[in-house]
Structure formats: C-alpha cells, structure tokens
Amino acid sequence: MMKPILKRWRSWLLLTFLVGFLSLTGLTNSISVTPPRLMFTVDGGDYFEGQIEVYGDPDKEIRVKTYFMDWDLDLEGTVQFYTDPGQVERSATPWLRIEPTEFVLPAGSKKIVTIRGQVPLGTAPGDYWSMFFVEFLPYSALPASGMRMSGRVGGSITVTVPGTVTTKGRIDAFTIQSTLVNGRPGVTARLVFVNEGDSVLEPSGRIEIKDLQNKRVGLVTIPLSKVLPQSRREIRIQEELRLKPGSYVAIAVVDYGGAKLAGYQVVFTVL
C-alpha cells in the first residue's frame, strides 16, 4: 500500500534539515519550490509518487534542471552531500525518478514536477532518504539585461518501509564544565548520542544538576536534534547558570522515542 504524505516547510534544520529543507546561494528570492519535503510510507515492491510545484520568476524566463543527490549528517549535524552514488547506506536515490529533468519556465508561471519510485522487494523496514534539487541554469547571453541567473533549491525525500524496526539509542559520552557564557557564569556541555536503530530519531531532554546532598540546583535543556540510523551526533549545549564553588552531579536524560530514556551521569567541579 502506498501512502504519500506532503508536508509544508517547518523550521527544523536540520536540513536546515534537515536536510527539511534547503535553499542554496542564487537569485531565488522570487523563485520557490513547494512542498520542500516529501514523505512516503511504502511496502517493499510497491510504487509511490508525489509532486512538487516550481514557481518561476515573475519577470524572467528561466531554464531549469532537476536531479537527486545523496546526503547525510556529520557528527556535528551539518548536512553533507555526495555526488557519487553508493556512499550512503540507506540512500533512496536509486529507487527514484524525476520528470521532467529539464525545462524552460516562462515568466510568472509554475511547473508541476513528478517524483516517483519503487521500493525493491525485500527491503528491510526502516527509513531511507534522498534529496531533490531544482537548479536554475544560467543563460549564456541575455542581451536585454546582460544578467546571468543561477542557483538551486532543494528538498528532502524520506521513504519509510513499514515493519518491525529497532528503536534503540544511547548516550555514548557526556562532559560538562563551568565557564563564562555571554560574559556571565554558566555551563557548557557536550553530549554524544548514538542511534543504533533503523529509523531517524529526534532525541531531546534535560541536564539535571544536583549538589552532593542530592538537591537540584540547576536544569539545562538539551535541544531536539536529528540523528540518522546507525549514526552518531554530537550535541553541544551552553547556558547561563550561577553555581557556588564545589562539586556537583550532572545527569543527562534523553528521550528519543524508545521504551526507556537514555541517561548518563558525571561529577564536575566549580572553582
């Protein structure tokens, strides 16, 4: 069964992601693509299809090219693109087709672009992804104005193959120290979260700071982050917080959607 879901832009990024999702340098202030995110839930062997709308410049005719690229996130959550295939294990790009791949967009008009694909039979349950790009190609000559226009707008594609998936994550490392934040007393923390499962996770949580009498003296928010399957993500946090000199226990608690919360505890000293 095929269930295409088209979602409007929301400020997330990642992308930003997230990779949802991305506008790159170019004269695209009057050119837009919607929706910026396509999501499908498709059984192995089934087909899926969705559409995006490309709106042109109100005053100029534009030549347009469409294509896909693989992407993932590095340890710090920055989107990385790959021009060569086969570098992203959970890439959906080989399954996808886009039509048309090149066209001329008259001034003030829009074009419907269709993205379709088929999930290979026997594909393991979980999330797979790609990104579409709509690139505005420069003309070699525009005698009336002498201008050249180029740029591209991208959006994310997520294909979820239903079935029994492993939702598993853990905090692999956690450090915290007292420092100045914006010139005031505060703390900085570094947390590494590992997604050991088959689907994209969005962990968030808190850091509880307690004195040695187990009294809570501070609470720091761990912001929501996107972590791809079988990947690690470093999350850095800083917050103004005045603590008296002494030793403290910091407990990081993360909710990632699993059966249990992930936790990590360290002791640190404020001088």
C-alpha positions in Angstrom: 0.0 0.0 0.0 1.3 3.5 -0.9 0.8 6.5 1.3 2.4 9.7 0.0 2.5 12.5 2.6 3.4 16.0 1.5 4.3 18.3 4.4 4.8 22.0 4.5 8.1 23.6 5.5 8.8 23.7 9.1 11.9 25.2 10.6 14.0 22.3 11.7 17.3 22.0 10.5 18.5 20.1 10.5 18.1 20.2 6.9 18.2 23.3 7.6 17.1 19.6 8.0 17.1 18.7 7.7 18.4 18.5 5.0 13.9 19.9 5.6 14.8 21.9 3.7 17.4 23.8 2.0 18.0 26.9 -0.2 21.4 27.4 -1.7 23.1 30.5 -3.0 21.5 32.0 -6.0 18.9 34.5 -7.2 16.0 32.6 -5.7 14.2 35.3 -3.8 11.2 35.3 -6.3 11.6 31.6 -7.2 10.1 28.9 -5.0 9.5 25.2 -4.7 6.8 23.6 -2.6 6.5 21.5 -0.7 10.1 21.3 0.5 9.6 17.8 2.0 8.2 14.6 0.6 7.5 11.7 2.8 6.2 8.2 1.8 5.3 5.1 3.6 5.7 2.2 1.1 5.8 -1.6 1.4 8.6 -3.4 -0.4 7.8 -4.0 -4.0 5.2 -1.1 -4.2 5.3 2.1 -6.2 4.9 5.6 -4.9 4.5 9.0 -6.4 4.5 12.7 -5.3 4.6 16.1 -6.9 6.3 19.4 -6.3 5.4 22.8 -7.7 8.1 25.1 -9.1 7.2 28.8 -9.3 9.2 30.9 -11.7 10.4 34.5 -11.6 7.6 36.9 -12.4 9.7 38.8 -14.9 12.1 36.4 -16.5 12.0 33.1 -18.4 14.2 30.5 -16.6 15.8 27.3 -17.7 15.5 24.6 -15.0 17.2 21.3 -14.3 16.1 18.7 -11.7 18.0 15.9 -10.1 18.7 13.9 -6.9 21.7 13.8 -4.5 22.5 11.6 -1.6 23.1 13.3 1.8 23.8 12.5 5.4 24.8 14.4 8.6 28.3 14.6 10.1 29.0 14.3 13.8 28.0 18.0 14.4 24.8 17.7 12.4 26.0 19.5 9.3 24.5 18.3 6.0 26.9 16.5 3.7 26.1 16.0 0.0 27.5 13.2 -2.2 27.7 13.5 -6.0 28.8 9.9 -6.4 26.3 7.1 -5.7 26.8 4.3 -3.2 28.2 6.4 -0.3 25.1 6.5 1.8 23.9 3.1 3.1 20.3 4.0 3.4 20.0 6.0 0.2 16.6 6.0 -1.6 18.1 7.7 -4.6 18.5 4.5 -6.8 14.7 4.0 -6.4 13.7 7.4 -7.6 12.8 9.1 -11.0 12.0 12.7 -11.6 10.1 14.2 -14.6 10.8 16.5 -16.3 14.6 16.6 -15.8 15.0 19.9 -17.7 12.5 22.5 -18.9 12.0 26.2 -19.5 9.8 28.0 -17.1 8.1 31.1 -18.6 7.9 34.3 -16.6 5.2 34.3 -14.0 4.3 30.6 -14.4 4.7 27.4 -12.5 5.6 23.8 -13.4 4.5 20.5 -11.8 7.4 18.1 -11.3 6.7 14.5 -10.6 8.8 12.3 -8.3 8.1 8.6 -8.4 9.8 5.4 -7.5 9.5 1.8 -6.4 10.9 0.2 -3.2 12.7 -3.0 -4.1 11.1 -6.2 -2.9 12.7 -7.5 0.3 13.9 -4.1 1.5 14.4 -4.1 5.3 12.0 -2.0 7.3 13.1 1.5 8.3 13.9 4.9 6.9 15.6 5.7 3.7 16.3 9.2 2.2 17.4 11.3 -0.7 17.2 15.0 -1.7 15.7 16.6 -4.8 17.2 19.7 -6.3 15.7 22.3 -8.7 18.5 24.2 -10.3 18.1 27.4 -12.2 20.6 27.3 -15.1 22.3 30.5 -16.3 21.7 31.6 -19.8 24.8 32.1 -21.9 23.5 35.5 -23.0 20.7 37.8 -22.1 21.2 40.9 -24.4 18.4 42.9 -22.8 19.9 43.0 -19.4 23.3 41.2 -19.5 22.3 39.4 -16.3 23.0 35.7 -15.5 20.8 33.8 -13.1 21.8 30.7 -11.3 21.1 28.9 -8.0 19.2 25.9 -6.7 16.6 25.0 -4.2 16.5 21.5 -2.5 14.1 19.5 -0.5 14.2 16.2 1.4 12.6 12.9 0.5 12.0 10.2 3.1 10.8 6.7 2.3 9.7 4.6 5.3 9.3 0.9 4.8 6.9 -0.4 7.4 7.5 -3.3 9.6 9.2 -4.2 12.8 12.1 -1.8 13.4 14.6 -1.4 16.1 14.3 1.9 18.1 17.5 2.0 20.1 19.7 4.7 21.2 22.2 5.6 23.9 24.4 8.4 25.2 28.0 7.4 24.4 29.7 10.4 26.0 28.9 13.3 28.2 31.0 16.1 29.7 30.1 19.4 31.4 32.1 22.2 32.9 31.6 25.6 34.4 32.6 28.6 32.2 31.5 32.0 31.1 28.5 32.2 28.8 27.9 35.6 27.3 30.2 37.0 29.9 28.3 35.6 32.8 28.7 32.4 34.9 27.3 29.4 33.1 28.0 25.8 32.0 28.9 24.2 28.7 28.2 20.6 27.9 28.9 18.1 25.2 26.8 15.0 24.6 27.3 12.3 22.0 24.1 10.3 21.1 24.2 7.1 19.1 21.3 5.9 17.1 21.6 2.1 17.0 18.2 1.6 15.3 16.7 1.5 11.8 14.8 4.8 11.8 15.5 8.5 12.2 15.5 9.7 15.8 15.0 13.1 17.2 16.3 13.0 20.8 15.8 15.8 23.3 16.0 16.1 27.0 17.5 17.8 30.0 20.5 18.0 32.2 19.8 18.0 35.9 22.5 19.5 38.1 22.5 18.5 41.8 24.7 19.2 44.8 26.2 16.4 46.8 23.2 16.5 49.1 21.0 15.5 46.1 19.4 18.9 45.9 18.7 20.1 42.4 20.4 23.4 41.8 20.1 23.7 38.0 18.2 22.5 34.9 19.5 22.8 31.4 17.6 21.9 28.2 19.0 19.5 25.7 17.6 20.7 22.3 16.0 18.4 19.8 18.4 17.1 17.3 18.0 14.8 14.3 20.1 11.6 14.3 20.1 9.2 11.3 20.0 5.4 11.7 23.3 3.8 12.7 24.9 7.3 13.2 26.4 9.4 16.0 25.5 13.0 16.7 27.4 15.5 18.9 25.2 17.9 20.7 26.7 21.0 22.3 24.8 23.0 25.0 25.6 26.2 26.8 23.5 28.1 29.3 23.9 30.8 31.8 23.8 29.3 35.3 25.4 30.6 38.5 26.7 27.9 40.8 28.6 28.2 44.0 32.1 26.7 44.2 32.0 23.0 44.9 31.3 19.6 43.4 28.1 18.7 41.5 26.5 15.8 39.9 25.2 16.3 36.3 22.6 13.8 35.0 21.8 13.9 31.3 18.4 12.4 30.4 17.4 12.0 26.8 14.0 10.9 25.4 14.5 9.5 21.9 11.2 7.7 21.5 12.4 4.3 22.8 11.0 2.1 25.5 13.4 3.7 28.0 15.1 7.0 28.5 18.8 7.3 27.9 20.9 8.6 30.7 24.5 9.5 31.7 25.9 10.8 34.9 29.1 12.7 35.6 30.6 14.7 38.5 32.2 18.1 37.9 33.7 20.9 40.0 33.1 24.6 40.1 36.1 26.6 41.2 
